[in-house]
Amino acid sequence: MSKYSALGDYLKHQRRDVVPMTFAEIEKITGTKLPASARKHRPWWSNNPDNSVMTKVWLDAGFASERVDMPARKLVFRRVRKQDRAGGAMQAAGEKPFHPLYGMMQGLIRIMPGTDLTQPADPQWADRLDAEYGPEKREE
């Protein structure tokens, strides 16, 4: 059990998806001072699980840090959604999820073997381009 586990418990019991906090509130919850690097270096608050023990605590609680304001000494923890059972897209912190219809047409279009997808659909298209821009120079 780490000295920051109280923060994890606090976040797990939140009903809100967005939890704004000050550094002082975090210190009050954990009962310990934040290290000096947390006050000086923005990367200390990154969501890299190898960053610090405290990072693992908020990630394990299902939250990610964002909107870290170093001069004001505050940040926001946002709940991270896991992939749903229906195969929906995974939402990471700070990212917008895919639209629910994304991928719904998958498997409905069949391209017959031997079809050249690079061939223009309009046979006169190449002639019009040559007339407007000059003939295409090809390397052989």
C-alpha positions in Angstrom: 0.0 0.0 0.0 1.6 3.3 -1.1 1.4 6.6 0.7 -0.8 7.9 -2.2 -3.4 5.0 -2.1 -5.9 7.4 -0.3 -6.0 9.4 -3.5 -6.9 6.3 -5.5 -9.7 5.5 -3.0 -10.9 9.0 -3.2 -11.1 8.9 -7.0 -12.7 5.5 -7.1 -15.6 6.8 -5.0 -16.3 9.8 -7.2 -19.5 9.8 -9.1 -18.3 12.5 -11.4 -16.3 11.9 -14.6 -14.3 15.1 -14.1 -12.7 15.8 -10.8 -10.8 19.1 -10.5 -8.3 19.3 -7.7 -5.6 21.5 -6.3 -2.2 20.3 -5.2 -3.2 21.2 -1.6 -6.3 19.1 -1.8 -4.3 16.1 -3.0 -1.8 16.6 -0.1 -4.8 16.8 2.3 -6.3 13.5 1.0 -3.0 11.6 1.0 -1.7 13.1 4.3 1.7 13.7 2.8 3.5 16.5 0.9 3.9 16.2 -2.9 7.5 15.9 -4.0 9.2 19.1 -5.1 9.3 17.8 -8.7 5.5 17.7 -8.7 5.5 21.5 -8.2 8.3 22.2 -10.7 7.9 19.8 -13.6 4.8 19.4 -15.7 5.9 15.9 -16.9 5.5 14.6 -13.3 1.7 14.8 -13.9 1.8 12.8 -17.2 -0.2 9.6 -17.5 2.9 7.5 -18.1 2.5 4.5 -15.7 6.3 4.3 -15.3 6.5 7.9 -14.2 5.8 7.6 -10.5 4.0 5.6 -7.8 1.2 8.3 -7.7 0.6 8.0 -11.4 -0.1 4.3 -11.1 -2.6 5.2 -8.3 -4.8 7.5 -10.4 -4.5 5.2 -13.4 -5.5 2.2 -11.4 -8.5 4.2 -10.1 -9.6 4.7 -13.7 -8.6 8.3 -14.1 -6.1 10.3 -16.2 -4.7 13.7 -15.4 -5.2 16.6 -17.7 -5.3 20.4 -17.7 -2.4 20.7 -15.3 -1.9 24.3 -14.4 1.5 24.5 -12.7 1.4 28.2 -11.7 -2.1 27.8 -10.1 -1.2 24.4 -8.7 -4.3 22.6 -9.9 -5.3 19.9 -12.3 -8.2 17.8 -13.5 -8.6 14.1 -13.2 -10.9 12.6 -15.9 -12.4 9.2 -15.8 -11.1 6.9 -18.6 -13.7 4.7 -20.3 -12.8 1.2 -21.0 -13.8 -0.6 -24.2 -17.4 -1.7 -24.1 -18.5 -5.3 -24.6 -20.3 -4.5 -27.9 -16.9 -3.8 -29.6 -17.1 0.0 -29.3 -14.0 2.1 -29.6 -11.8 2.6 -26.6 -11.7 6.2 -25.4 -8.4 7.5 -24.0 -8.1 10.5 -21.8 -8.5 13.7 -23.7 -9.6 12.0 -26.9 -12.9 12.1 -28.5 -14.3 8.6 -29.1 -15.2 7.3 -32.5 -18.7 7.8 -33.7 -20.9 4.8 -32.7 -21.5 4.1 -36.5 -17.8 3.9 -37.2 -17.1 0.6 -38.8 -20.7 -0.4 -39.3 -20.2 -0.9 -43.1 -17.3 -3.2 -42.6 -17.6 -6.4 -44.6 -20.5 -5.1 -46.7 -18.5 -4.2 -49.8 -16.8 -6.8 -52.0 -14.1 -6.0 -54.5 -13.9 -8.6 -57.1 -10.5 -10.2 -57.7 -8.5 -8.6 -60.5 -10.1 -5.2 -60.0 -7.6 -2.3 -60.3 -8.6 0.3 -57.7 -6.0 2.7 -59.1 -7.6 2.8 -62.5 -9.7 6.0 -63.1 -13.4 5.4 -63.2 -13.8 7.9 -66.1 -11.8 6.6 -69.1 -11.5 10.2 -70.6 -10.1 11.5 -67.3 -6.5 10.9 -68.3 -7.1 12.6 -71.7 -8.6 15.7 -70.0 -5.6 15.9 -67.5 -3.2 15.6 -70.4 -5.0 18.3 -72.3 -4.9 20.7 -69.3 -1.5 19.9 -67.8 0.4 18.3 -70.6 1.3 14.6 -71.1 2.4 12.6 -68.1 6.2 12.0 -67.9 6.9 8.5 -66.7 10.2 7.1 -65.5 11.0 3.7 -66.9 
